[in-house]
Amino acid sequence: MDLIDGYPDRDAAFIGFFMMNRQLQGRQIGTHIIQELCLYLKETGLKRVLLGIDKENPQSNAFWAKNGFSVIWEVEQEEGTILVAEKCL
């Protein structure tokens, strides 16, 4: 996991990268990690967590939606569309 504290503002954190080993997927380990992370960030006073999701990755979209993240805007790039998602803590 790549986590940037205080980005894009001092009340937020940004998950730059999160990936689980394919053999561990489907066991709720990733969900547990994200839940614990969000709890910790809330306890430190942060108000929200943001991240970018590849629009063309349905598995990733489903994972983040299941974990309470909502898409707040789309960013068009040459490589494809990135969905910026947010979870209020």
Protein Blocks (a to p, Z undefined) as FASTA:
>chain_A
ZZdehiabfkbccdfbdcddfklgonlmmmmmmmmmmmmmmmnopabdcddddfklmklm
mmmmmnopacfbdcddfkbccddddddZZ
